Amino acid sequence: MSHIAAKRVAALGSAALAASLLLTAAPAHAGTQPGKHTFKMSAPYYKKTDANGTFTGQVNMAGTVGQPATMAWSFRTSPTVQAMATGKMTCKAGHMQLPYHDSHSNVAVDYFWHSSVKNNRRNKDYTLWGNCTFRVKVGGRTGTANLGFNFRYSLFDGISASGAARDQLTPEPSTGDEFASDLSITYDS
């Protein structure tokens, strides 16, 4: 835990200590090569739950062989995050490689956020990101929470080869760090 996070934890009341430790811990992938999830015909669905919420993704691999595919995704904040919220949230999502964006203002913190990213091609690496801000009260202190996530993925159907993938038609195994989220709180003075 960083020095700043340690000070933050020390300043919180004992009721919020466990939640703070859970939410300010460094992601498991820190300092390592990031992984990615590979959607395949035999595994077209992805789901991961962490301290901040649940993320899902899916691609209809069998119905889009040889064509760009749509990756449908969703995110919902965890009950722990919902319990500290005192107001509505504003969320934005985007993509590092494709012209995609999605935004929602003034939605409930338990909102089931879902959208679809079109034109995903086989054998390419992609990163989807999302970010939500909302007001919170933790241990009697008020502030603004900033909840961000990213999801690294690719598509593999074993048939459609492109670019460097022509030489290697086997996807890399997942390392478990393809999805990561982080919650930080800026407390009011």
SEVODREN-65988 format. One record per atom (N, C-alpha, C): z, x, y. Coordinates in pm, whole numbers, plus 50000, padded with zeros to 5 digits. Atoms other than C-alpha are relative to their C-alpha. Layout:
BEGIN
SITE / Z / X / Y
...
//
This chain:
BEGIN
SITE / 50000 / 50086 / 49883
SITE / 50000 / 50000 / 50000
SITE / 50000 / 50090 / 50122
SITE / 50010 / 49920 / 49880
SITE / 49913 / 50136 / 50344
SITE / 50128 / 49990 / 50082
SITE / 49883 / 49997 / 49912
SITE / 50175 / 50225 / 50607
SITE / 50008 / 49873 / 50084
SITE / 50004 / 50122 / 49919
SITE / 50066 / 49929 / 50823
SITE / 50038 / 49879 / 49914
SITE / 49966 / 50111 / 50088
SITE / 50085 / 49689 / 50529
SITE / 50148 / 50004 / 49964
SITE / 49858 / 49988 / 50030
SITE / 50433 / 49823 / 50444
SITE / 50085 / 49948 / 50115
SITE / 49928 / 50051 / 49883
SITE / 50551 / 49752 / 50799
SITE / 49989 / 49848 / 50006
SITE / 50023 / 50145 / 49999
SITE / 50397 / 49403 / 50775
SITE / 50092 / 49933 / 49899
SITE / 49916 / 50057 / 50104
SITE / 50582 / 49335 / 50448
SITE / 50146 / 50006 / 50041
SITE / 49861 / 49986 / 49959
SITE / 50912 / 49466 / 50589
SITE / 50039 / 49897 / 50106
SITE / 49972 / 50095 / 49892
SITE / 50883 / 49228 / 50884
SITE / 50004 / 49855 / 49952
SITE / 50004 / 50137 / 50050
SITE / 50834 / 48920 / 50668
SITE / 50133 / 49959 / 49939
SITE / 49882 / 50054 / 50066
SITE / 51110 / 48696 / 50542
SITE / 49987 / 50013 / 49850
SITE / 50004 / 49983 / 50144
SITE / 51204 / 48720 / 50174
SITE / 49918 / 49893 / 49929
SITE / 50080 / 50107 / 50062
SITE / 51032 / 48388 / 50099
SITE / 49853 / 50035 / 49996
SITE / 50141 / 49966 / 49993
SITE / 50697 / 48534 / 50199
SITE / 49969 / 50137 / 49941
SITE / 50021 / 49863 / 50048
SITE / 50746 / 48880 / 50049
SITE / 49903 / 50006 / 49881
SITE / 50088 / 49997 / 50118
SITE / 50583 / 48806 / 49712
SITE / 49857 / 49967 / 50037
SITE / 50136 / 50037 / 49958
SITE / 50283 / 48634 / 49874
SITE / 49936 / 50113 / 50078
SITE / 50056 / 49892 / 49919
SITE / 50240 / 48921 / 50119
SITE / 49957 / 50117 / 49912
SITE / 50037 / 49890 / 50090
SITE / 50242 / 49185 / 49845
SITE / 49873 / 49966 / 49923
SITE / 50116 / 50044 / 50076
SITE / 49991 / 48984 / 49647
SITE / 49873 / 50003 / 50085
SITE / 50118 / 50015 / 49916
SITE / 49758 / 48935 / 49943
SITE / 49961 / 50126 / 50075
SITE / 50035 / 49880 / 49925
SITE / 49773 / 49281 / 50104
SITE / 49974 / 50120 / 49910
SITE / 50025 / 49890 / 50092
SITE / 49730 / 49494 / 49792
SITE / 49854 / 50044 / 50009
SITE / 50137 / 49947 / 49997
SITE / 49425 / 49720 / 49786
SITE / 49923 / 49946 / 49881
SITE / 50079 / 50049 / 50112
SITE / 49142 / 49583 / 49572
SITE / 49992 / 50105 / 49889
SITE / 50004 / 49910 / 50115
SITE / 49119 / 49731 / 49223
SITE / 49882 / 50095 / 50005
SITE / 50121 / 49918 / 49997
SITE / 48775 / 49873 / 49302
SITE / 50004 / 50108 / 50108
SITE / 49995 / 49903 / 49891
SITE / 48891 / 50085 / 49599
SITE / 49983 / 50141 / 49945
SITE / 50022 / 49862 / 50038
SITE / 48761 / 50439 / 49564
SITE / 49913 / 50019 / 49877
SITE / 50086 / 49988 / 50117
SITE / 48532 / 50365 / 49270
SITE / 49860 / 49949 / 50033
SITE / 50136 / 50049 / 49984
SITE / 48164 / 50293 / 49233
SITE / 50000 / 49849 / 49979
SITE / 49997 / 50145 / 50017
SITE / 48118 / 49918 / 49291
SITE / 49914 / 49955 / 49882
SITE / 50073 / 50057 / 50112
SITE / 48006 / 49714 / 48992
SITE / 49914 / 49885 / 50048
SITE / 50079 / 50119 / 49969
SITE / 47773 / 49419 / 48977
SITE / 49998 / 49912 / 49877
SITE / 50016 / 50094 / 50109
SITE / 47741 / 49107 / 48769
SITE / 49851 / 49981 / 49976
SITE / 50140 / 50023 / 50033
SITE / 47411 / 49063 / 48586
SITE / 49987 / 49864 / 49935
SITE / 50031 / 50130 / 50058
SITE / 47295 / 48706 / 48531
SITE / 49892 / 50020 / 49896
SITE / 50096 / 49989 / 50109
SITE / 47111 / 48681 / 48197
SITE / 49976 / 49862 / 49941
SITE / 50025 / 50128 / 50066
SITE / 46957 / 48400 / 47993
SITE / 50118 / 49960 / 49913
SITE / 49887 / 50030 / 50088
SITE / 47251 / 48426 / 47753
SITE / 50130 / 49982 / 50078
SITE / 49879 / 50011 / 49917
SITE / 47504 / 48432 / 48042
SITE / 49961 / 49968 / 50144
SITE / 50047 / 50035 / 49867
SITE / 47378 / 48240 / 48346
SITE / 50111 / 49962 / 50100
SITE / 49889 / 50047 / 49918
SITE / 47727 / 48165 / 48486
SITE / 50103 / 50111 / 50021
SITE / 49896 / 49903 / 49967
SITE / 47999 / 48373 / 48658
SITE / 50116 / 49927 / 50067
SITE / 49882 / 50057 / 49935
SITE / 48356 / 48282 / 48755
SITE / 50108 / 50106 / 50008
SITE / 49888 / 49907 / 49985
SITE / 48640 / 48490 / 48896
SITE / 50102 / 49938 / 50094
SITE / 49889 / 50047 / 49918
SITE / 48979 / 48388 / 49031
SITE / 50088 / 50119 / 50032
SITE / 49904 / 49898 / 49960
SITE / 49200 / 48624 / 49229
SITE / 50106 / 49933 / 50089
SITE / 49891 / 50053 / 49919
SITE / 49499 / 48582 / 49462
SITE / 49952 / 49914 / 50117
SITE / 50050 / 50070 / 49882
SITE / 49279 / 48447 / 49742
SITE / 49918 / 49876 / 49969
SITE / 50080 / 50118 / 50032
SITE / 49066 / 48192 / 49556
SITE / 49917 / 50017 / 49874
SITE / 50088 / 49999 / 50116
SITE / 48806 / 48113 / 49293
SITE / 49855 / 50000 / 50046
SITE / 50142 / 49986 / 49969
SITE / 48441 / 48219 / 49316
SITE / 49920 / 49971 / 49874
SITE / 50092 / 50021 / 50112
SITE / 48158 / 48097 / 49093
SITE / 49857 / 50030 / 50046
SITE / 50142 / 49981 / 49976
SITE / 47789 / 48180 / 49068
SITE / 49922 / 49961 / 49876
SITE / 50083 / 50032 / 50115
SITE / 47507 / 48060 / 48848
SITE / 49853 / 50005 / 50037
SITE / 50144 / 49990 / 49983
SITE / 47135 / 48110 / 48801
SITE / 49934 / 49938 / 49877
SITE / 50077 / 50058 / 50109
SITE / 46893 / 47903 / 48590
SITE / 49896 / 50103 / 49957
SITE / 50088 / 49890 / 50041
SITE / 46741 / 48207 / 48420
SITE / 49884 / 49951 / 49914
SITE / 50106 / 50045 / 50091
SITE / 46545 / 48021 / 48151
SITE / 49893 / 49920 / 50072
SITE / 50096 / 50085 / 49928
SITE / 46380 / 47782 / 48398
SITE / 49920 / 50072 / 50106
SITE / 50069 / 49928 / 49891
SITE / 46258 / 48056 / 48633
SITE / 49939 / 50132 / 49955
SITE / 50057 / 49875 / 50050
SITE / 46109 / 48328 / 48411
SITE / 49873 / 50033 / 50077
SITE / 50117 / 49954 / 49926
SITE / 45858 / 48530 / 48611
SITE / 49993 / 49951 / 50144
SITE / 49998 / 50052 / 49862
SITE / 45951 / 48356 / 48939
SITE / 50132 / 50038 / 50068
SITE / 49872 / 49982 / 49932
SITE / 46214 / 48412 / 49208
SITE / 50093 / 49884 / 49963
SITE / 49902 / 50100 / 50041
SITE / 46534 / 48223 / 49126
SITE / 50103 / 49976 / 50110
SITE / 49893 / 50035 / 49908
SITE / 46812 / 48051 / 49318
SITE / 50134 / 50030 / 49936
SITE / 49864 / 49974 / 50046
SITE / 47170 / 48173 / 49285
SITE / 50092 / 49903 / 50074
SITE / 49906 / 50096 / 49942
SITE / 47410 / 47882 / 49344
SITE / 50140 / 50061 / 49990
SITE / 49866 / 49943 / 50000
SITE / 47765 / 47984 / 49440
SITE / 50100 / 49904 / 50063
SITE / 49893 / 50078 / 49938
SITE / 48100 / 47836 / 49537
SITE / 50123 / 50086 / 50018
SITE / 49872 / 49933 / 49977
SITE / 48437 / 47947 / 49671
SITE / 50101 / 49897 / 50048
SITE / 49889 / 50084 / 49954
SITE / 48769 / 47766 / 49710
SITE / 50125 / 50087 / 50009
SITE / 49878 / 49921 / 49982
SITE / 49087 / 47920 / 49849
SITE / 50107 / 49960 / 49899
SITE / 49892 / 50022 / 50096
SITE / 49390 / 47952 / 49623
SITE / 50110 / 49911 / 50060
SITE / 49888 / 50079 / 49950
SITE / 49695 / 47723 / 49649
SITE / 50095 / 50083 / 50090
SITE / 49915 / 49913 / 49918
SITE / 49893 / 48021 / 49790
SITE / 49944 / 50014 / 50141
SITE / 50064 / 49988 / 49869
SITE / 49643 / 48068 / 50073
SITE / 50006 / 49865 / 50071
SITE / 49995 / 50133 / 49940
SITE / 49627 / 47692 / 50134
SITE / 50138 / 49969 / 50056
SITE / 49863 / 50030 / 49958
SITE / 50009 / 47675 / 50162
SITE / 50038 / 50067 / 50131
SITE / 49964 / 49931 / 49875
SITE / 50023 / 47924 / 50450
SITE / 49915 / 49953 / 50119
SITE / 50090 / 50044 / 49892
SITE / 49742 / 47759 / 50652
SITE / 50066 / 49890 / 50084
SITE / 49949 / 50102 / 49909
SITE / 49836 / 47554 / 50959
SITE / 49888 / 49928 / 50074
SITE / 50113 / 50064 / 49932
SITE / 49489 / 47454 / 51072
SITE / 49875 / 50010 / 49917
SITE / 50132 / 49998 / 50068
SITE / 49126 / 47418 / 50978
SITE / 49942 / 50141 / 50005
SITE / 50062 / 49867 / 50004
SITE / 48901 / 47714 / 50900
SITE / 49853 / 49994 / 50041
SITE / 50140 / 49980 / 49970
SITE / 48564 / 47842 / 51013
SITE / 49948 / 50107 / 49905
SITE / 50051 / 49909 / 50103
SITE / 48352 / 48010 / 50745
SITE / 49852 / 50032 / 50025
SITE / 50138 / 49954 / 49991
SITE / 48030 / 48211 / 50750
SITE / 49968 / 50080 / 49875
SITE / 50047 / 49919 / 50113
SITE / 47829 / 48358 / 50463
SITE / 49864 / 50057 / 50034
SITE / 50129 / 49937 / 49980
SITE / 47534 / 48592 / 50457
SITE / 49964 / 50086 / 49881
SITE / 50053 / 49921 / 50111
SITE / 47334 / 48823 / 50237
SITE / 49951 / 50133 / 50053
SITE / 50040 / 49866 / 49956
SITE / 47270 / 49195 / 50260
SITE / 49851 / 50027 / 49981
SITE / 50140 / 49971 / 50030
SITE / 46915 / 49184 / 50116
SITE / 49905 / 49885 / 50029
SITE / 50087 / 50117 / 49982
SITE / 46781 / 48831 / 50171
SITE / 50031 / 49928 / 50131
SITE / 49977 / 50074 / 49875
SITE / 46739 / 48615 / 50484
SITE / 50076 / 49870 / 49974
SITE / 49916 / 50115 / 50035
SITE / 47027 / 48382 / 50403
SITE / 50123 / 49997 / 50090
SITE / 49873 / 50019 / 49932
SITE / 47317 / 48242 / 50602
SITE / 50048 / 49856 / 49980
SITE / 49940 / 50131 / 50014
SITE / 47556 / 47949 / 50577
SITE / 50127 / 50002 / 50084
SITE / 49878 / 50004 / 49921
SITE / 47834 / 47841 / 50811
SITE / 50056 / 49859 / 50007
SITE / 49928 / 50127 / 49988
SITE / 48094 / 47567 / 50841
SITE / 50114 / 50020 / 50098
SITE / 49892 / 49995 / 49903
SITE / 48327 / 47504 / 51133
SITE / 50095 / 49884 / 49977
SITE / 49900 / 50106 / 50000
SITE / 48649 / 47307 / 51137
SITE / 50009 / 49925 / 49867
SITE / 49986 / 50061 / 50131
SITE / 48677 / 47247 / 50762
SITE / 50141 / 50026 / 49946
SITE / 49868 / 49983 / 50060
SITE / 48998 / 47203 / 50560
SITE / 50006 / 50130 / 49920
SITE / 49985 / 49873 / 50071
SITE / 49137 / 47520 / 50404
SITE / 49979 / 49985 / 49849
SITE / 50028 / 50021 / 50142
SITE / 49101 / 47362 / 50059
SITE / 49855 / 49956 / 49975
SITE / 50140 / 50039 / 50009
SITE / 48731 / 47292 / 50127
SITE / 49931 / 50070 / 49883
SITE / 50079 / 49943 / 50109
SITE / 48505 / 47346 / 49824
SITE / 49867 / 50045 / 50060
SITE / 50117 / 49943 / 49933
SITE / 48249 / 47576 / 49987
SITE / 49896 / 50034 / 49894
SITE / 50107 / 49972 / 50096
SITE / 47917 / 47587 / 49800
SITE / 49866 / 50006 / 50074
SITE / 50132 / 49981 / 49939
SITE / 47564 / 47691 / 49880
SITE / 49908 / 50064 / 49897
SITE / 50098 / 49938 / 50090
SITE / 47250 / 47843 / 49726
SITE / 49919 / 50105 / 50075
SITE / 50082 / 49892 / 49947
SITE / 47067 / 48170 / 49789
SITE / 49868 / 50000 / 49924
SITE / 50132 / 50007 / 50063
SITE / 46693 / 48139 / 49722
SITE / 49931 / 50136 / 49994
SITE / 50092 / 49885 / 50009
SITE / 46427 / 48397 / 49628
SITE / 50061 / 50128 / 49945
SITE / 49948 / 49883 / 50070
SITE / 46634 / 48629 / 49409
SITE / 49898 / 50043 / 49895
SITE / 50096 / 49946 / 50095
SITE / 46404 / 48853 / 49208
SITE / 50072 / 50078 / 49891
SITE / 49942 / 49926 / 50113
SITE / 46468 / 49019 / 48873
SITE / 50012 / 50147 / 50032
SITE / 49984 / 49855 / 50000
SITE / 46597 / 49373 / 48842
SITE / 50019 / 50060 / 50139
SITE / 49964 / 49951 / 49867
SITE / 46717 / 49407 / 49203
SITE / 50149 / 49977 / 50020
SITE / 49858 / 50014 / 49970
SITE / 47071 / 49457 / 49327
SITE / 50018 / 49922 / 50130
SITE / 49974 / 50087 / 49885
SITE / 47209 / 49197 / 49571
SITE / 50148 / 49996 / 50034
SITE / 49862 / 50020 / 49957
SITE / 47526 / 49143 / 49775
SITE / 50008 / 49879 / 50091
SITE / 49968 / 50118 / 49920
SITE / 47648 / 48807 / 49906
SITE / 50136 / 50025 / 50062
SITE / 49869 / 49986 / 49936
SITE / 47934 / 48807 / 50158
SITE / 50040 / 49868 / 50066
SITE / 49947 / 50117 / 49932
SITE / 48157 / 48540 / 50307
SITE / 50125 / 50036 / 50076
SITE / 49882 / 49973 / 49919
SITE / 48430 / 48527 / 50569
SITE / 50050 / 49870 / 50062
SITE / 49938 / 50118 / 49942
SITE / 48673 / 48255 / 50680
SITE / 50118 / 50042 / 50087
SITE / 49884 / 49978 / 49915
SITE / 48925 / 48253 / 50965
SITE / 50074 / 49868 / 50020
SITE / 49917 / 50119 / 49982
SITE / 49214 / 48011 / 51009
SITE / 50140 / 50042 / 50043
SITE / 49864 / 49976 / 49954
SITE / 49563 / 47984 / 51158
SITE / 50097 / 49986 / 49883
SITE / 49900 / 50000 / 50107
SITE / 49866 / 48051 / 50936
SITE / 50141 / 50010 / 50056
SITE / 49859 / 49977 / 49971
SITE / 50244 / 48052 / 50935
SITE / 50061 / 50057 / 49873
SITE / 49944 / 49929 / 50114
SITE / 50415 / 48303 / 50704
SITE / 50138 / 50053 / 50040
SITE / 49865 / 49951 / 49970
SITE / 50790 / 48365 / 50700
SITE / 50043 / 49968 / 50142
SITE / 49964 / 50040 / 49864
SITE / 50827 / 48180 / 51031
SITE / 49912 / 50060 / 50108
SITE / 50090 / 49936 / 49902
SITE / 50559 / 48392 / 51201
SITE / 49863 / 49936 / 49994
SITE / 50134 / 50057 / 49994
SITE / 50227 / 48251 / 51318
SITE / 49898 / 50109 / 50024
SITE / 50107 / 49903 / 49980
SITE / 49896 / 48429 / 51322
SITE / 49866 / 49943 / 49957
SITE / 50136 / 50037 / 50041
SITE / 49528 / 48424 / 51233
SITE / 49964 / 50078 / 49874
SITE / 50042 / 49938 / 50126
SITE / 49410 / 48491 / 50879
SITE / 49850 / 50022 / 50002
SITE / 50141 / 49965 / 50017
SITE / 49078 / 48658 / 50804
SITE / 49980 / 50026 / 49851
SITE / 50023 / 49991 / 50145
SITE / 48966 / 48602 / 50444
SITE / 49853 / 50031 / 49976
SITE / 50138 / 49960 / 50028
SITE / 48655 / 48789 / 50335
SITE / 49978 / 50023 / 49851
SITE / 50033 / 49969 / 50139
SITE / 48476 / 48827 / 50003
SITE / 49859 / 50055 / 49993
SITE / 50137 / 49961 / 50030
SITE / 48168 / 48992 / 49856
SITE / 49979 / 49992 / 49850
SITE / 50040 / 50015 / 50140
SITE / 47981 / 48942 / 49531
SITE / 49871 / 50078 / 49980
SITE / 50116 / 49916 / 50031
SITE / 47742 / 49203 / 49392
SITE / 49940 / 49953 / 49868
SITE / 50063 / 50057 / 50120
SITE / 47488 / 49080 / 49138
SITE / 49854 / 50040 / 49988
SITE / 50143 / 49984 / 50027
SITE / 47144 / 49110 / 48982
SITE / 49960 / 49895 / 49897
SITE / 50053 / 50093 / 50098
SITE / 46921 / 48898 / 48758
SITE / 49921 / 50079 / 49896
SITE / 50069 / 49931 / 50108
SITE / 46788 / 49009 / 48420
SITE / 49960 / 49897 / 49895
SITE / 50043 / 50095 / 50103
SITE / 46577 / 48799 / 48184
SITE / 49943 / 50069 / 49876
SITE / 50052 / 49927 / 50115
SITE / 46460 / 49074 / 47948
SITE / 49850 / 49993 / 49986
SITE / 50145 / 50019 / 50007
SITE / 46100 / 48977 / 48018
SITE / 49932 / 50054 / 50125
SITE / 50062 / 49964 / 49872
SITE / 46019 / 49025 / 48387
SITE / 50050 / 50136 / 50047
SITE / 49963 / 49866 / 49954
SITE / 46028 / 49398 / 48462
SITE / 49932 / 50029 / 50132
SITE / 50059 / 49960 / 49873
SITE / 45972 / 49540 / 48806
SITE / 50055 / 50135 / 50041
SITE / 49956 / 49873 / 49945
SITE / 45992 / 49880 / 48973
SITE / 50057 / 50093 / 49895
SITE / 49936 / 49903 / 50089
SITE / 46228 / 50132 / 48811
SITE / 50051 / 49935 / 49872
SITE / 49947 / 50068 / 50118
SITE / 46351 / 49868 / 48567
SITE / 49902 / 49996 / 49885
SITE / 50097 / 50002 / 50110
SITE / 46029 / 49893 / 48363
SITE / 50038 / 50099 / 49891
SITE / 49963 / 49898 / 50098
SITE / 46169 / 50204 / 48196
SITE / 50129 / 49966 / 49927
SITE / 49871 / 50030 / 50062
SITE / 46509 / 50051 / 48118
SITE / 50024 / 49849 / 50008
SITE / 49986 / 50145 / 50002
SITE / 46518 / 49684 / 48016
SITE / 50135 / 49956 / 49944
SITE / 49866 / 50037 / 50042
SITE / 46892 / 49679 / 47943
SITE / 50090 / 50001 / 50123
SITE / 49913 / 50000 / 49883
SITE / 47133 / 49567 / 48214
SITE / 50124 / 50085 / 49979
SITE / 49878 / 49923 / 50008
SITE / 47432 / 49785 / 48295
SITE / 50117 / 49905 / 49971
SITE / 49885 / 50086 / 50028
SITE / 47763 / 49650 / 48161
SITE / 50083 / 49977 / 50127
SITE / 49915 / 50032 / 49886
SITE / 47994 / 49480 / 48410
SITE / 50125 / 50085 / 49997
SITE / 49878 / 49921 / 49991
SITE / 48290 / 49684 / 48535
SITE / 50117 / 49917 / 50049
SITE / 49893 / 50088 / 49958
SITE / 48494 / 49383 / 48652
SITE / 50027 / 49997 / 50149
SITE / 49976 / 49998 / 49855
SITE / 48474 / 49461 / 49023
SITE / 49879 / 49948 / 50079
SITE / 50117 / 50054 / 49932
SITE / 48158 / 49269 / 49107
SITE / 50036 / 49900 / 50111
SITE / 49951 / 50089 / 49895
SITE / 48362 / 49018 / 49313
SITE / 50130 / 50058 / 50053
SITE / 49875 / 49954 / 49938
SITE / 48630 / 49122 / 49561
SITE / 50027 / 49916 / 50123
SITE / 49962 / 50070 / 49879
SITE / 48823 / 48941 / 49830
SITE / 50119 / 50070 / 50064
SITE / 49892 / 49936 / 49927
SITE / 49068 / 49050 / 50096
SITE / 50048 / 49905 / 50108
SITE / 49941 / 50085 / 49897
SITE / 49305 / 48856 / 50320
SITE / 50085 / 50087 / 50091
SITE / 49916 / 49930 / 49903
SITE / 49446 / 49008 / 50637
SITE / 50048 / 49899 / 50104
SITE / 49941 / 50090 / 49900
SITE / 49671 / 48842 / 50894
SITE / 50032 / 50080 / 50125
SITE / 49962 / 49943 / 49871
SITE / 49696 / 48930 / 51262
SITE / 50104 / 49906 / 50059
SITE / 49892 / 50084 / 49952
SITE / 50032 / 48800 / 51377
SITE / 50002 / 49991 / 50152
SITE / 49986 / 50019 / 49856
SITE / 50091 / 48656 / 51723
SITE / 50114 / 50089 / 50051
SITE / 49896 / 49915 / 49941
SITE / 50302 / 48869 / 51958
SITE / 50128 / 49926 / 50020
//
